[in-house]
């Protein structure tokens, strides 16, 4: 058995996987950027609460991607 045949076994057969995986990674990236902004920048508490809410929303969006994947 050639290595290519073995690797094909692990590649998802469903073409929906890659867009979902891409969406999940974009969610993680945006949430991490917001977390850095929340931690490192001095902002009023109202702004920090807004950022926290955005992170929670992205978490729920990421959960949706995880369930679909």
Rosetta blueprint (number, residue, H / E / L):
1 X L
2 X L
3 X H
4 X H
5 X H
6 X H
7 X H
8 X H
9 X H
10 X H
11 X L
12 X L
13 X L
14 X L
15 X L
16 X H
17 X H
18 X H
19 X H
20 X H
21 X H
22 X H
23 X H
24 X H
25 X H
26 X H
27 X H
28 X H
29 X H
30 X H
31 X H
32 X H
33 X H
34 X H
35 X H
36 X H
37 X H
38 X H
39 X H
40 X H
41 X L
42 X L
43 X L
44 X L
45 X H
46 X H
47 X H
48 X H
49 X H
50 X H
51 X H
52 X H
53 X H
54 X H
55 X H
56 X H
57 X H
58 X H
59 X H
60 X H
61 X H
62 X H
63 X H
64 X H
65 X H
66 X H
67 X H
68 X H
69 X L
